[in-house]
């Protein structure tokens, strides 16, 4: 009895010729009886043929390999970095710019605590750095022209 599911599971092995000769003749006989399985086998064979042609077209010619080692050694010995040297001032500017645009993941409670501490420290120093305002000595003297003086 013909079972398409079992036959189709072996079609790739048959197309790659990785199947025992005894089973191969049995599968080919089954393919003659079932047109759906035969079409599936033909499409697998066609896909393999196209992929083999594509692989052959990407392989370099035999003349490529004769000088490959020498060309490779030459490229390694004459290697030059692709990036030009950047002056130190530009490197410093780039480092500062990179640092200023970098993002760091900080948990919200830690960020809030750091912000509260920063604002507290700033207000503490601002509060304690204030000096009392002293009026100029001229205002402290008695003004003889002041009518409010008795």
Secondary structure, 3 states (H helix, E strand, C coil): CCCHHHHHHHHHHHHCCCCCHHHHHHHHHHHHHCHHHHHHHHHHHHHHHHHHHHHHHHCCCHHHHHCHHHHHHHHHHCCCCCCCCCCHHHHHHHHHHHHHHCCCCCCHHHHHHHHHHHHHHHHHHHHHHCCCCCCCHHHHCCCCCCCCCC
